[in-house]
């Protein structure tokens, strides 16, 4: 299996091209992820430092001490799972520079939204592998943009291979936290992802409830389907706007919203198929009219009462993403005081969090007693 040599360089290893598919043997000593500690999930890897969803980003996140790395999964025309935040390729790859793909630029409706660009489902894996990753938000992260072109688009299996190799060298368990993107969209194209995701995980010896895996989705139907075919833990994601409906519910015409899912009874219903919930962090501590942290809601309390863990998203260090009281300057791309924001959420009782700069929550998280 070939990967970008820079991934190993970023991880503090000698540059190499061959990555063995390693497994943790029963007699090797590893640190099991302690569910009693707030989990740190490397959001799209260490995407605050390296372009997202690249082997370099995942490798750096692991080196920085994250418990889990989070690949967003979409599918190619020929049925391969790859890591991209969305199925549209224009924002995160150099596809626009490839004249051979010019004719594939089109308008599509994805999850009810009109989108223009190039799409993974119109390309084979071989074609995807000719593309190079670029920084998604170069205006905020110009340092990341200097790595444009350094990485290819990884497959899900390549990410698993990397994680297994690095957890052997670090003598600790490293989890994988895949998100199934646009489930209904891909299913309607004849490219259902749920069985494909489960089959890859099971093939790689991730099969039990105790395996260091969470599978997440903003939709409901696919999580219920997953509940029937795997014992792996599932997480229900919530949009920040609670008036919105999961797209599968829009298609089904149920009228069921994320707000309905956030009530005490709604959370109890979620607990019938999910192990945890992943709300936008503002569902836990909303911002006031001055963009400062406001009063903590009952979301964590109600979720815990339903037996659910709570892993909010997304904690980012740049001023543009922070509450006003934690900003360091008026410059949107300057780094502010993410540590203090994280402490406020840990005090609110969260069980884990997604962060673009996972080294920061690794340093500040509290240890359960």
C-alpha positions in Angstrom: 0.0 0.0 0.0 1.4 3.4 -1.0 0.9 6.6 0.9 2.3 10.1 0.7 5.8 10.1 2.4 5.0 13.4 4.0 2.4 11.7 6.2 5.2 9.9 7.9 7.4 12.9 8.1 4.6 14.9 9.8 4.2 12.0 12.3 7.8 12.2 13.3 8.8 9.0 11.5 11.4 8.3 8.8 10.0 8.9 5.3 8.8 5.7 3.8 6.4 4.6 1.1 5.5 1.1 2.3 2.9 0.9 5.1 2.2 -2.6 6.5 -1.3 -3.5 7.4 -0.5 -4.1 11.1 -2.7 -5.6 13.8 -2.5 -5.4 17.5 -1.7 -8.9 18.8 -3.3 -10.2 22.0 0.0 -10.2 23.9 0.9 -6.6 23.0 0.3 -4.0 25.6 -1.8 -1.0 24.5 -3.6 1.8 26.3 -7.2 1.2 25.9 -9.2 4.4 25.3 -10.8 5.3 28.6 -14.4 6.3 28.1 -14.3 8.0 31.5 -12.0 10.7 30.1 -13.5 13.3 27.7 -12.5 11.9 24.3 -10.6 14.0 21.9 -11.6 13.5 18.3 -9.3 14.8 15.6 -11.8 16.6 13.3 -10.9 15.6 9.8 -7.5 14.8 11.3 -5.5 17.7 12.5 -7.2 20.0 10.0 -6.1 23.2 11.8 -2.6 22.4 10.8 -2.7 20.3 7.6 -5.3 20.1 4.8 -8.2 18.1 6.0 -8.9 14.4 5.2 -5.4 13.6 4.2 -3.1 11.0 5.5 -0.8 13.8 6.7 -3.7 15.3 8.7 -4.6 12.0 10.3 -1.0 11.1 11.1 -0.4 14.5 12.7 -3.5 14.2 14.8 -2.4 10.8 16.1 1.1 12.2 16.9 -0.6 15.1 18.8 -2.4 12.6 21.1 -5.9 12.4 19.7 -8.0 9.4 20.8 -9.9 9.2 17.5 -9.4 10.4 13.9 -12.6 11.4 12.0 -12.8 10.6 8.2 -15.9 11.9 6.4 -16.8 9.2 3.9 -18.2 9.6 0.4 -18.3 7.1 -2.5 -16.7 6.9 -6.0 -18.5 5.9 -9.2 -17.0 2.4 -8.9 -18.0 1.9 -5.3 -14.9 2.8 -3.3 -15.1 4.7 0.0 -12.9 7.8 0.1 -12.4 10.6 2.6 -13.8 14.0 1.6 -16.0 16.4 3.6 -18.5 16.5 0.7 -19.0 14.7 -2.5 -18.2 18.0 -4.4 -14.5 18.1 -5.1 -13.9 21.7 -6.0 -13.3 23.1 -2.6 -10.8 20.5 -1.4 -8.9 19.3 -4.5 -7.2 20.7 -7.6 -9.9 19.1 -9.8 -10.5 22.5 -11.5 -6.9 22.4 -12.9 -7.5 19.1 -14.6 -8.7 19.8 -18.1 -9.6 16.1 -18.5 -12.4 16.6 -16.0 -13.8 19.9 -17.4 -16.8 18.1 -19.0 -17.8 16.7 -15.6 -18.5 20.1 -14.1 -22.2 20.2 -13.5 -25.1 21.4 -11.3 -26.6 18.8 -8.9 -29.2 18.7 -6.2 -27.6 17.1 -3.1 -29.7 16.8 0.0 -32.1 19.3 -1.4 -29.5 21.9 -2.1 -28.3 23.1 -5.5 -24.5 22.6 -5.8 -22.2 23.3 -8.7 -18.9 21.5 -9.2 -17.3 18.1 -9.7 -18.6 15.1 -7.8 -17.1 11.9 -6.5 -19.8 9.8 -7.8 -18.9 10.8 -11.4 -15.3 9.6 -11.0 -13.6 6.3 -10.5 -11.1 5.7 -7.7 -8.3 5.7 -10.3 -9.4 9.1 -11.5 -9.7 10.4 -7.9 -6.2 9.3 -7.2 -4.9 11.7 -9.9 -6.2 14.7 -7.8 -4.3 16.4 -5.0 -5.8 17.9 -1.9 -5.9 21.6 -1.2 -6.8 23.7 1.9 -10.6 24.2 2.2 -10.4 27.7 3.9 -7.1 29.2 2.8 -8.1 32.7 3.9 -8.2 31.5 7.5 -5.5 28.9 7.3 -2.8 30.3 4.8 -0.2 28.1 6.5 -2.2 25.0 5.5 -2.4 26.2 1.9 1.4 25.9 1.6 0.8 22.2 1.6 -1.6 22.3 -1.3 -0.7 19.5 -3.7 1.3 17.5 -1.1 -1.4 14.8 -0.5 -3.7 12.5 -2.5 -7.3 11.7 -1.5 -7.1 8.6 0.8 -9.4 5.6 0.7 -11.1 4.4 3.9 -8.8 1.4 3.9 -5.7 3.5 3.6 -6.8 5.4 6.7 -7.3 2.2 8.6 -3.9 1.0 7.5 -2.3 4.2 8.8 -4.1 4.1 12.1 -3.1 0.5 12.8 0.5 1.1 11.9 0.8 4.2 14.1 -1.0 2.6 17.1 1.6 -0.2 17.1 4.4 2.3 17.3 2.7 4.4 19.9 1.6 1.4 22.0 -1.9 2.8 22.5 -5.3 2.3 20.9 -6.3 4.8 18.4 -10.0 5.0 17.3 -11.6 5.8 14.0 -14.8 7.9 13.9 -16.2 7.8 10.3 -19.1 9.9 9.2 -21.4 8.6 6.4 -22.1 11.7 4.3 -25.2 12.2 2.1 -26.5 8.7 2.8 -29.9 9.1 1.0 -28.2 10.8 -2.0 -25.8 8.0 -2.6 -28.4 5.3 -1.9 -30.6 6.9 -4.6 -27.6 6.6 -7.0 -27.3 2.9 -6.3 -24.2 3.5 -4.2 -25.4 2.7 -0.6 -22.5 3.2 1.9 -23.7 1.6 5.1 -23.0 -2.0 4.3 -19.7 -1.0 2.6 -18.5 0.9 5.7 -19.5 -2.0 8.0 -17.9 -4.6 5.8 -14.5 -2.8 5.8 -14.6 -2.3 9.5 -15.5 -5.9 10.2 -12.9 -7.1 7.8 -10.3 -5.1 9.8 -11.4 -6.8 13.1 -13.5 -3.9 14.3 -16.6 -5.9 15.2 -17.7 -5.5 18.8 -19.3 -2.7 20.8 -16.0 -2.2 22.6 -14.1 -1.6 19.4 -12.6 1.9 19.1 -15.1 2.9 16.5 -18.1 5.3 16.2 -20.1 5.6 13.0 -21.9 8.9 12.7 -24.5 10.4 10.5 -26.9 13.4 10.3 -29.6 11.1 9.0 -31.7 8.7 11.1 -32.8 5.9 8.8 -29.2 4.7 8.0 -28.2 4.7 11.6 -31.2 2.4 12.4 -30.1 0.2 9.5 -26.6 0.1 10.9 -28.0 -0.9 14.3 -29.3 -4.1 12.6 -26.0 -5.1 10.9 -23.3 -4.2 13.4 -22.5 -4.0 17.1 -20.3 -1.0 16.6 -21.2 2.2 18.4 -23.3 4.8 16.5 -23.6 8.5 17.0 -26.5 10.7 15.9 -25.4 14.1 14.6 -27.5 17.2 14.9 -27.5 20.3 12.7 -27.0 23.6 14.5 -30.5 24.8 13.3 -32.9 22.6 15.3 -35.8 23.6 13.0 -34.1 21.6 10.2 -35.0 18.0 9.4 -32.6 15.2 8.7 -32.7 14.8 4.9 -34.1 11.3 5.0 -37.0 12.7 7.0 -37.5 15.4 4.4 -37.7 12.7 1.8 -40.1 10.6 3.9 -42.3 13.6 4.7 -42.3 13.0 8.4 -41.8 16.6 9.5 -39.4 15.3 12.2 -36.8 17.9 13.2 -33.5 18.0 15.1 -35.5 20.0 17.7 -37.8 17.0 18.1 -34.8 14.8 18.6 -33.4 17.1 21.3 -36.3 17.0 23.8 -36.0 14.5 26.7 -38.4 12.1 24.9 -36.6 12.6 21.6 -33.3 11.8 23.1 -34.8 8.6 24.6 -35.8 7.6 21.1 -32.3 8.3 19.8 -30.9 6.1 22.5 -32.8 3.1 21.1 -30.3 3.0 18.2 -27.4 5.3 19.1 -24.7 5.2 21.8 -24.0 9.0 21.6 -25.1 12.3 20.2 -23.1 14.9 18.4 -24.7 18.4 18.5 -23.3 21.6 17.4 -21.6 23.0 20.5 -24.0 26.0 20.6 -26.8 23.5 21.5 -25.0 23.1 24.8 -23.8 26.7 25.5 -25.4 29.1 23.0 -23.9 32.5 22.2 -25.6 35.7 23.4 -26.2 38.9 21.3 -22.6 39.9 21.9 -21.2 36.6 20.6 -20.2 35.6 24.1 -21.0 32.3 25.8 -24.4 32.3 27.3 -26.3 30.1 29.7 -25.8 26.3 29.6 -28.8 24.5 28.3 -30.3 21.2 29.5 -29.0 19.2 26.5 -26.2 17.4 28.2 -28.3 16.6 31.3 -31.2 15.3 29.2 -28.9 13.3 26.9 -27.2 11.7 29.9 -30.5 10.9 31.5 -31.4 9.0 28.3 -28.1 7.1 28.6 -26.3 8.9 25.8 -22.7 10.2 25.6 -22.4 13.8 24.2 -19.6 14.7 21.7 -20.2 18.2 20.4 -18.5 19.8 17.3 -16.4 21.8 16.3 -13.7 23.4 18.5 -11.4 25.6 16.4 -8.6 27.9 17.6 -8.9 30.8 15.1 -10.7 34.0 16.3 -13.4 33.7 13.7 -14.7 30.6 15.3 -14.4 31.6 19.0 -16.7 33.4 21.4 -15.9 37.1 21.7 -14.3 36.7 25.2 -11.8 34.2 23.9 -10.6 36.1 20.9 -7.0 37.4 20.9 -7.5 40.3 18.4 -9.7 41.7 15.7 -7.9 39.6 13.1 -10.2 36.7 12.1 -7.3 34.3 11.3 -5.3 34.9 14.5 -5.3 32.2 17.1 -7.3 32.9 20.3 -7.9 31.1 23.6 -9.5 27.8 22.6 -8.4 26.3 25.9 -10.7 28.4 27.9 -13.7 27.7 25.6 -12.9 23.9 25.9 -12.8 24.2 29.7 -16.3 25.8 29.7 -17.7 22.9 27.8 -15.9 20.3 29.9 -17.5 22.0 32.9 -20.9 21.6 31.2 -20.3 17.8 31.3 -19.5 16.8 27.8 -18.0 13.4 27.2 -15.9 14.2 24.2 -15.3 16.8 21.5 -14.3 17.3 17.9 -11.4 19.7 17.4 -9.4 20.9 14.4 -6.4 21.4 16.7 -6.6 18.2 18.8 -3.4 19.0 20.8 -5.2 21.8 22.6 -8.0 19.6 24.2 -5.5 16.9 24.8 -3.6 19.3 27.1 -6.6 20.7 28.9 -9.0 17.9 29.3 -9.8 16.7 32.8 -9.2 13.2 34.1 -12.1 11.4 35.7 -11.7 10.3 39.3 
